[in-house]
């Protein structure tokens, strides 16, 4: 039974945001750091992977859809990726990075003090790009929970870059938000589990981070990318409007 687990999701290759969160005492002192996917698709993919692997077995990894897409692109299993920065990011990865991404599981379970058996995933327990939101209807949550073991009472997911905690069919659902590409408000968003749930925001110098990205990343549109994502130009309302049709609500009775 673990006492404290820090959950970092959707880092998207943003090194200064990751470094700021790793410097948090509650992250440094956590029993484990769980990464719930979309680690690499961004402006500093190799640097982020190198930093995380240097932390050893304290870090527990899960693959996200963006990590899978980068791997598929490099392995010749797909010709395009919808995210404009992703093909560039894929080309920055070394073979050892690709081997790491190919080894990552889609889910993992841990027992956490106060929360019991916790299932960690990227989007939903059954799919790495399925959409569920804080206001998704209960029958949608019933769909995505189908087949889960009865003793899993807490589910942690990422993917939509917006932090929330809600109850659905007796299970606590936690989304820590995004480290590197936040929607709605600035800062690096993460969660601390055990014995309760704390949604945390780590603030860092956005201008210094933008400068670092512009200097360190060869992505052609890095200045615009850094301005848009570091400053959370997409509001939570924008994101919900974009994501909402994908959670099946338009097909509900």
Secondary structure as UniProt FT lines:
FT   STRAND          5..8
FT   TURN            12..13
FT   HELIX           15..22
FT   HELIX           25..28
FT   STRAND          32..36
FT   TURN            43..44
FT   HELIX           45..53
FT   TURN            54..55
FT   HELIX           56..58
FT   STRAND          59..62
FT   HELIX           65..74
FT   TURN            75..76
FT   TURN            84..85
FT   HELIX           86..91
FT   HELIX           95..103
FT   STRAND          107..112
FT   TURN            113..115
FT   STRAND          116..121
FT   TURN            125..126
FT   TURN            134..135
FT   HELIX           138..145
FT   TURN            146..147
FT   TURN            150..151
FT   STRAND          152..157
FT   STRAND          164..168
FT   TURN            169..170
FT   STRAND          171..175
FT   STRAND          188..193
FT   STRAND          197..202
FT   HELIX           206..216
FT   TURN            220..221
FT   HELIX           222..230
FT   TURN            231..232
FT   HELIX           236..244
FT   HELIX           245..247
FT   HELIX           249..251
//
